[in-house]
Amino acid sequence: MFSSLLPKSTPRIRGIEIFGHSRYCESTGGDYLDFIDVAHLPHDRAFIAVGHVMGHGIGSALVMATARAAVRTAAAVGSESLAQLMSRVNQVLARDARHGFFMTMLLLIIEPADGTVRWCNAGHDPAFVFDPAADRFFDLEGSELLLGVEEAVDYRDYQHIGLSPGQILFIGTDGMWEARNTQQEEFGKERIRQIIRQNRDRSADDVAAELLRALDAFVGDAQVHDDVTFVIVKSVPVAQQPMQHPQTPVANWKP
């Protein structure tokens, strides 16, 4: 049932390639991944939501479903900013905090036409960008309190201008870099960065495929204890991007 809450395909937007992946470690999951279609936003922008509920099982899945509904409802009525949208979601979760589950969330809008990235962060690990021209990574910093702790939280909007062709943006949940092998070693963020750097000239789909291959090989026969969710966004020259693509599946759900 909860797998139906994951998006079935990624948006196709001129100037960027997007690949999203979410895999639950149980039949119900607490990770949230969404590509949100908002009527008042132009179709040349991507609206991405990634979140993670602390805990597992039916309780965390219900909190995730509640947050998803709150995000989509607030987006549909046209919140003036990502910060206002995040505040509405936080109020919904904080009003019924008896469940004891709290949630991190990152809301992000990418405008490839001018290379602008806008985001609001509620306690989530920051997205990061690889710049192949400078051969460096940098975080999209700026964050406030995670969701559901208290109602009165002042969330803020942040902005980065300068996403350019070739740059790769990564958003994920900690189930990926905290995944352990049979020797109890963590996969780690540095391996993610190395794979992105090594595949800088390939498509977003290919970068994601290499990440998943490396993760599965690393974990091997070890037990998986957390959901794995991530999004790869690659900025590309519009002239090199076809107008139409087949839609890419996004929900890789495994009980």
VENVENCOR-V762308 format. One record per helix or strand of 2 or more residues. SS is the DSSP state (h for helix, s for strand). FROM is the first residue (numbers start at 1). TO is the last residue. Records with the same first field share a line. If there is no record, write none. Layout:
BEGIN
SS=FROM-TO, FROM-TO
END
This chain:
BEGIN
h=2-5, 57-76, 82-94, 97-99, 174-177, 189-198, 204-219, 238-240
s=16-23, 31-35, 45-53, 103-111, 116-123, 128-131, 136-139, 158-161, 168-172, 228-235
END
